[in-house]
Amino acid sequence: MKKLLLLVALLVIALAMTAPVALAQMETTSGVQGSITDISGTVVLVEEDPADEWSSAKGAFTVTEETEILRRQGDELLPATFEELWVGQQVIATYVGPVAESYPSQGTAGSIIILEEPRRDEPEDELLCLLPEGCNPEGDIQQ
């Protein structure tokens, strides 16, 4: 009977010691700073060094309604949207909750912070003229 009690006590101690470790793994935030290399549905793939196939950090971050998407502007973090994310953009993405220890790692995105200014798809309003004789934006031939 003493051996059974000793065995149960050891089992309880072992479980008590591993529970905080498992809980810490669930709550630890980890992430990747790098380039967005793919957006597929709600999954954003971020790679520290896209040219490195096997040893740099890579993560697949599933974006949910709880994911905080922000844009760094100077010293401030401003709200942003999923639609503002694009392939090639520099970001810091962090996980929340459990993370699959695969390569790339996979989990739910806790936050994505955009590090670059918004992409401008429109041409500049003013054209830069590099001709010594000047430019005529109306297209008339200058004599």
Summary of the structure (lengths in Angstrom):
residues: 143
radius of gyration: 25.5
end to end distance: 110.9
largest distance: 110.9
contacts: 320
relative contact order: 0.17
helix: 20%
strand: 36%
